[in-house]
């Protein structure tokens, strides 16, 4: 590989990685900001309050236009599982990066 080709290739890696790092930082900021609400949501799921709200929905006691995805058992469970998988994925990546001295 010629020097100019190598430099152009490395420049492309620099640009791609800079964009990925910036994007990841913004996503991580949003993820961190959502954690307080996520913890509240996890506490709500399966609680006596949630069960009462779920029963009220089943009995048709909630307004028709009320968004109530939070009362969907699958929706909450899927979110919790997706969040768990994301944490495991981040831990694997961090372990791999540490192993190769990338931070």
GUPAKOL-171093 format. One record per residue: chain; x, y, z of N, C-alpha, C in turn; residue number from 1. Coordinates in nm, 4 decimals, decimal comma. Example, Ala and Ser with C-alpha at 12.3 -4.5 7.8 and 13.67 -1.06 7.14 Angstrom:
! GUPAKOL-171093
mol_n_x_n_y_n_z_ca_x_ca_y_ca_z_c_x_c_y_c_z_seq
A_1,3190_-0,5690_0,7800_1,2300_-0,4500_0,7800_1,3200_-0,3300_0,7800_1
A_1,2850_-0,2250_0,7080_1,3670_-0,1060_0,7140_1,2900_0,0030_0,7870_2
***
This chain:
! GUPAKOL-171093
mol_n_x_n_y_n_z_ca_x_ca_y_ca_z_c_x_c_y_c_z_seq
A_0,0850_-0,1178_0,0000_0,0000_0,0000_0,0000_0,0893_0,1239_0,0000_1
A_0,0561_0,2160_-0,0852_0,1315_0,3408_-0,0919_0,1017_0,4263_0,0299_2
A_0,1971_0,5123_0,0609_0,1838_0,6012_0,1761_0,0566_0,6849_0,1670_3
A_0,0300_0,7428_0,0513_-0,0886_0,8285_0,0368_-0,2176_0,7481_0,0529_4
A_-0,2178_0,6226_0,0066_-0,3350_0,5369_0,0239_-0,3572_0,5049_0,1719_5
A_-0,2466_0,4758_0,2401_-0,2543_0,4444_0,3829_-0,3070_0,5645_0,4611_6
A_-0,2544_0,6814_0,4307_-0,2980_0,8032_0,4998_-0,4450_0,8296_0,4717_7
A_-0,4873_0,8122_0,3462_-0,6285_0,8326_0,3114_-0,7168_0,7314_0,3844_8
A_-0,6707_0,6071_0,3942_-0,7467_0,5046_0,4652_-0,7578_0,5379_0,6144_9
A_-0,6480_0,5784_0,6739_-0,6483_0,6131_0,8161_-0,7341_0,7372_0,8420_10
A_-0,7324_0,8300_0,7490_-0,8151_0,9500_0,7607_-0,9636_0,9122_0,7597_11
A_-0,9979_0,8157_0,6756_-1,1359_0,7689_0,6699_-1,1748_0,7039_0,8038_12
A_-1,0841_0,6232_0,8609_-1,1098_0,5621_0,9918_-1,1266_0,6695_1,0990_13
A_-1,0456_0,7730_1,0921_-1,0558_0,8835_1,1871_-1,1928_0,9494_1,1778_14
A_-1,2347_0,9798_1,0569_-1,3644_1,0454_1,0376_-1,4794_0,9566_1,0845_15
A_-1,4757_0,8279_1,0475_-1,5817_0,7343_1,0858_-1,5868_0,7163_1,2381_16
A_-1,4703_0,7028_1,2987_-1,4656_0,6812_1,4429_-1,5079_0,8062_1,5175_17
A_-1,4672_0,9237_1,4717_-1,5090_1,0493_1,5350_-1,6600_1,0610_1,5332_18
A_-1,7215_1,0300_1,4192_-1,8675_1,0374_1,4086_-1,9333_0,9355_1,5017_19
A_-1,8792_0,8150_1,5110_-1,9346_0,7108_1,5977_-1,9203_0,7487_1,7452_20
A_-1,8067_0,8038_1,7824_-1,7844_0,8449_1,9211_-1,8808_0,9574_1,9586_21
A_-1,8966_1,0544_1,8715_-1,9886_1,1651_1,8978_-2,1327_1,1148_1,9099_22
A_-2,1707_1,0248_1,8214_-2,3048_0,9676_1,8239_-2,3272_0,8865_1,9512_23
A_-2,2274_0,8075_1,9902_-2,2379_0,7256_2,1110_-2,2464_0,8140_2,2356_24
A_-2,1710_0,9212_2,2391_-2,1752_1,0127_2,3535_-2,3142_1,0736_2,3671_25
A_-2,3740_1,1141_2,2559_-2,5091_1,1716_2,2603_-2,6109_1,0663_2,3043_26
A_-2,5978_0,9448_2,2528_-2,6897_0,8371_2,2909_-2,6736_0,8026_2,4389_27
A_-2,5498_0,8000_2,4864_-2,5254_0,7690_2,6269_-2,5799_0,8786_2,7184_28
A_-2,5698_1,0034_2,6755_-2,6292_1,1139_2,7524_-2,7797_1,0928_2,7671_29
A_-2,8463_1,0582_2,6571_-2,9909_1,0350_2,6600_-3,0249_0,9131_2,7459_30
A_-2,9445_0,8080_2,7355_-2,9663_0,6853_2,8129_-2,9520_0,7129_2,9625_31
A_-2,8477_0,7857_2,9986_-2,8269_0,8204_3,1400_-2,9422_0,9054_3,1923_32
A_-2,9878_0,9994_3,1125_-3,0970_1,0871_3,1543_-3,2269_1,0093_3,1755_33
A_-3,2445_0,8999_3,1039_-3,3669_0,8199_3,1139_-3,3665_0,7228_3,2315_34
A_-3,2539_0,7045_3,2969_-3,2432_0,6015_3,4012_-3,3312_0,6262_3,5232_35
A_-3,3490_0,7499_3,5628_-3,4349_0,7779_3,6785_-3,5779_0,7329_3,6482_36
A_-3,6268_0,7673_3,5322_-3,7602_0,7243_3,4914_-3,7686_0,5741_3,4732_37
A_-3,6622_0,5145_3,4218_-3,6590_0,3693_3,4035_-3,6708_0,2974_3,5378_38
A_-3,5999_0,3469_3,6388_-3,6078_0,2852_3,7717_-3,7499_0,2971_3,8283_39
A_-3,8142_0,4118_3,8074_-3,9522_0,4287_3,8529_-4,0450_0,3326_3,7787_40
A_-4,0232_0,3196_3,6500_-4,1030_0,2296_3,5683_-4,0882_0,0850_3,6149_41
A_-3,9665_0,0439_3,6455_-3,9426_-0,0922_3,6959_-4,0127_-0,1142_3,8289_42
A_-4,0149_-0,0130_3,9150_-4,0838_-0,0240_4,0430_-4,2351_-0,0306_4,0264_43
A_-4,2854_0,0372_3,9256_-4,4291_0,0399_3,8972_-4,4764_-0,0941_3,8419_44
A_-4,3944_-0,1529_3,7549_-4,4315_-0,2782_3,6878_-4,4550_-0,3897_3,7894_45
A_-4,5745_-0,4447_3,7909_-4,6074_-0,5539_3,8812_-4,6476_-0,5099_4,0207_46
A_-4,6429_-0,3798_4,0474_-4,6804_-0,3292_4,1805_-4,8327_-0,3330_4,1964_47
A_-4,8782_-0,3094_4,3188_-5,0216_-0,3024_4,3452_-5,0850_-0,1891_4,2643_48
A_-5,0129_-0,0783_4,2487_-5,0632_0,0342_4,1687_-5,0821_-0,0091_4,0241_49
A_-4,9788_-0,0744_3,9690_-4,9872_-0,1195_3,8299_-5,1044_-0,2163_3,8133_50
A_-5,1179_-0,3098_3,9057_-5,2264_-0,4083_3,8960_-5,3631_-0,3412_3,9018_51
A_-5,3757_-0,2388_3,9877_-5,5007_-0,1628_3,9935_-5,5276_-0,0884_3,8643_52
A_-5,4234_-0,0275_3,8080_-5,4376_0,0447_3,6805_-5,4722_-0,0525_3,5684_53
A_-5,4094_-0,1686_3,5695_-5,4355_-0,2716_3,4683_-5,5816_-0,3176_3,4781_54
A_-5,6278_-0,3429_3,6006_-5,7661_-0,3861_3,6217_-5,8640_-0,2787_3,5762_55
A_-5,8339_-0,1531_3,6051_-5,9204_-0,0424_3,5617_-5,9273_-0,0374_3,4097_56
A_-5,8158_-0,0607_3,3440_-5,8135_-0,0635_3,1973_-5,8983_-0,1786_3,1450_57
A_-5,8811_-0,2961_3,2045_-5,9568_-0,4141_3,1617_-6,1074_-0,3932_3,1810_58
A_-6,1437_-0,3190_3,2840_-6,2847_-0,2924_3,3140_-6,3407_-0,1759_3,2324_59
A_-6,2573_-0,1153_3,1472_-6,3025_-0,0042_3,0634_-6,3203_0,1257_3,1381_60
A_-6,2496_0,1421_3,2481_-6,2646_0,2618_3,3315_-6,1681_0,3745_3,2957_61
A_-6,0844_0,3547_3,1953_-5,9890_0,4583_3,1545_-6,0388_0,5263_3,0279_62
A_-6,0081_0,6543_3,0110_-6,0520_0,7260_2,8909_-5,9976_0,6607_2,7631_63
A_-6,0789_0,6626_2,6589_-6,0407_0,6000_2,5321_-5,9113_0,6540_2,4750_64
A_-5,8901_0,7821_2,4802_-5,7734_0,8428_2,4177_-5,6450_0,8339_2,4986_65
A_-5,6513_0,7756_2,6173_-5,5340_0,7689_2,7044_-5,4327_0,6684_2,6511_66
A_-5,3145_0,7133_2,6275_-5,2078_0,6232_2,5870_-5,1731_0,5352_2,7076_67
A_-5,1718_0,4023_2,6882_-5,1507_0,3144_2,8022_-5,0662_0,1919_2,7685_68
A_-4,9655_0,2141_2,6902_-4,8707_0,1073_2,6599_-4,8029_0,0536_2,7854_69
A_-4,7958_0,1356_2,8880_-4,7347_0,0972_3,0151_-4,8147_-0,0141_3,0831_70
A_-4,9391_-0,0318_3,0427_-5,0210_-0,1382_3,1005_-5,0099_-0,2685_3,0203_71
A_-4,9322_-0,2633_2,9136_-4,9071_-0,3834_2,8350_-4,7957_-0,4625_2,9022_72
A_-4,8268_-0,5823_2,9463_-4,7250_-0,6639_3,0135_-4,6061_-0,6901_2,9217_73
A_-4,6332_-0,7200_2,7967_-4,5253_-0,7494_2,7023_-4,4377_-0,6277_2,6762_74
A_-4,4988_-0,5118_2,6658_-4,4220_-0,3906_2,6377_-4,3205_-0,3606_2,7473_75
A_-4,3627_-0,3674_2,8704_-4,2723_-0,3414_2,9830_-4,1674_-0,4509_2,9951_76
A_-4,2094_-0,5745_2,9859_-4,1158_-0,6863_2,9970_-4,0109_-0,6782_2,8862_77
A_-4,0561_-0,6511_2,7633_-3,9625_-0,6413_2,6508_-3,8621_-0,5285_2,6723_78
A_-3,9087_-0,4150_2,7246_-3,8177_-0,3040_2,7526_-3,7129_-0,3444_2,8557_79
A_-3,7556_-0,4095_2,9617_-3,6623_-0,4525_3,0664_-3,5603_-0,5506_3,0100_80
A_-3,6053_-0,6457_2,9284_-3,5135_-0,7435_2,8679_-3,4185_-0,6759_2,7684_81
A_-3,4709_-0,5843_2,6874_-3,3861_-0,5118_2,5919_-3,2807_-0,4299_2,6655_82
A_-3,3206_-0,3671_2,7748_-3,2261_-0,2888_2,8539_-3,1178_-0,3796_2,9121_83
A_-3,1591_-0,4946_2,9616_-3,0631_-0,5913_3,0161_-2,9639_-0,6365_2,9082_84
A_-3,0147_-0,6697_2,7909_-2,9276_-0,7128_2,6810_-2,8308_-0,6016_2,6409_85
A_-2,8774_-0,4786_2,6431_-2,7906_-0,3653_2,6110_-2,6789_-0,3518_2,7133_86
A_-2,7114_-0,3681_2,8413_-2,6104_-0,3607_2,9468_-2,5060_-0,4705_2,9277_87
A_-2,5519_-0,5923_2,8996_-2,4589_-0,7042_2,8771_-2,3701_-0,6739_2,7565_88
A_-2,4299_-0,6220_2,6510_-2,3525_-0,5869_2,5302_-2,2457_-0,4811_2,5604_89
A_-2,2834_-0,3798_2,6376_-2,1867_-0,2750_2,6729_-2,0744_-0,3314_2,7596_90
A_-2,1093_-0,4211_2,8520_-2,0074_-0,4816_2,9383_-1,9098_-0,5665_2,8569_91
A_-1,9614_-0,6424_2,7604_-1,8749_-0,7236_2,6740_-1,7800_-0,6342_2,5954_92
A_-1,8337_-0,5269_2,5409_-1,7513_-0,4347_2,4631_-1,6441_-0,3711_2,5506_93
A_-1,6811_-0,3286_2,6703_-1,5840_-0,2678_2,7617_-1,4744_-0,3679_2,7993_94
A_-1,5147_-0,4923_2,8245_-1,4172_-0,5956_2,8602_-1,3214_-0,6186_2,7441_95
A_-1,3742_-0,6285_2,6246_-1,2920_-0,6490_2,5057_-1,1968_-0,5309_2,4841_96
A_-1,2471_-0,4110_2,4995_-1,1634_-0,2931_2,4797_-1,0540_-0,2860_2,5856_97
A_-1,0860_-0,3212_2,7096_-0,9868_-0,3206_2,8168_-0,8790_-0,4245_2,7904_98
A_-0,9206_-0,5378_2,7391_-0,8278_-0,6474_2,7110_-0,7246_-0,6057_2,6062_99
A_-0,7658_-0,5256_2,5128_-0,6741_-0,4831_2,4060_-0,6167_-0,3441_2,4300_100
A_-0,6326_-0,2953_2,5517_-0,5715_-0,1674_2,5901_-0,6256_-0,0487_2,5136_101
A_-0,7532_-0,0503_2,4802_-0,8111_0,0576_2,3991_-0,8646_0,1719_2,4822_102
A_-0,8460_0,1647_2,6131_-0,8830_0,2801_2,6963_-0,8053_0,2748_2,8243_103
***
